[in-house]
Amino acid sequence: MERGVFISLEGGEGAGKSTQIKALSNYLTDNGIKNIQTREPGGTPGAEKIRDLLVRGDVSLWTPKTEALLMFAARQEHVEKTIKPALATGKWTLCDRFADSSIAYQGIGHGLGMDSIESLHQWVLGDFKPDLTLIFDLPVSLGLQRTQGHAVGENRFESMDVSFHERMRKGFLSIAKSNPDRCIVIDATKSENEVTNDVIKVIMAKYGKMIHGQSC
């Protein structure tokens, strides 16, 4: 059986990843591509418990190093128990955030450094990375404005100061520049439908033959 495709969706707060992952999943399903949606931190019962530790509470609850270690603890569970098994059965796996978020948030936003996070990634996951990463980019002020009214309690990262979010945005763009074969930047300031159309264009440009072959 052919391995599934692993696609991660990245970006700052309020970038619209949750909306677009659903739209992409629906598009793939309509074209005969079996897929799953998952998220980070989370994706398994144990990782979801770690998620609660990370996304709730005061911004100073964890030191940056502790935060990074918790993220990778959840990610190890997620990869081994959800992502790899899905890919092995041929399912496309759509993930709302993955390891690039650790580089942008803890590595650059919190100042731990990209090298430290990449070394941690190598130790925990080796060379395992997404096949394609869509980075949804928009101004920090607009993204934070959009997050108003999101899930009550899950706002620890949203509550961090604006300078943190600005550093994080630059981090995502730096990741995209350093990984042009894997990362595509999507303009998230557009309307929901326009962003969805841009996402589908990227998917079809890269995997169109695979999708058409599956749906024939």
Helices and strands as residue ranges (DSSP letters): E 6-11, H 17-30, E 35-39, H 45-55, H 64-78, I 79-83, H 84-88, E 92-96, H 99-102, I 103-109, H 114-125, E 132-137, H 140-146, H 162-178, E 183-187, H 192-215
